[in-house]
C-alpha cells in the first residue's frame, strides 16, 4: 500500500484547483491560493516528486476514433503466479484496444476495459489476444452501454469557500 503524503491547506487548494482545471497558469494558481508564483511552482513540483500529481492526461473519445464499442473483459489466469501474470499484464497494457487494466479479487483475476470498432473486432481481440494465451483460463465479456466520468477527489469550492461535495477532513 502506498503511504499517504502530508498536505497542508495550501497544497490541498492547489490540488483542488488543478484537478478542476489543469490548464491554470502558475501565476493564476498562486493568486488564488495566496502565495508567490515561485512558491506555487515549488509546491507543485514537490507534489509531482512526491507522487501526488501523476501527470496531465488528454481524454479522447474512442467513438470519434472509430472505436465505438466498449467492453469489460473479466479474465481468469491460471496458474496465478507472478512469473506469468507480469508478462500477461504488460502484453495487455501494450494492446491499443486496452483502456484500463485492474487486478481484482474474486473469481476473476483481471478486469480489462477495451474499446474496439465493432463486434467482429471484439471477437478477434478476445480470441487472438486473450483466450489464445496459455495462461488465460477464462474470459467473460460484458458490453458497456454507457459510461459516466466521476468527479475529482477534491471538487471545486462553492462561492462561499466551502467544498461543494467533499465533506471529509482535509487537515492531515
Secondary structure by P-SEA (a helix, b strand, c coil): cbbbbbbcaaaaaaaaaaaacccccaaaaaaaacccaaaaaaaaaaaaaaccccbbbbbbccccccccbbbbbbbbbcccccccaaaaaaaaaacccccccccccccccbbbbbbcccaaaaaaaaaccccccccccbbbbbbbcbbbbbbccccccccccccccccccccc
